[in-house]
Amino acid sequence: MTTGSADSPATLYGPVSLLLGVLALITAVFAGFLGIAIPFLFGSLAVTFALLGLARGLNRGQCAIGLTTGALSVLYPVFLVGALGI
């Protein structure tokens, strides 16, 4: 049960983090073609919005998925660069 209003802009933290996380994960797969800046930016924003949404307690499932996909998309290019030594 939430304590905040259902009309608050904070209710969009979950869907936005989920969308940014999925977009970041898709662009992380194509990091060789697109570069690592786009997945890193989208992933960082997804993690930020997910943490804000989890702190507010709204749309916790969507925030958790956004946090996971955002973190994976940030870490994947970093490990890729580290592994290949580029």
Secondary structure, 3 states (H helix, E strand, C coil): CCCCCCCCHHHHHHHHHHHHHHHHHHHHHCHHHHCCHHHHHHHHHHHHHHHHHHHHCCCHHHHHHHHHHHHHHHHHHHHHHHHHCC
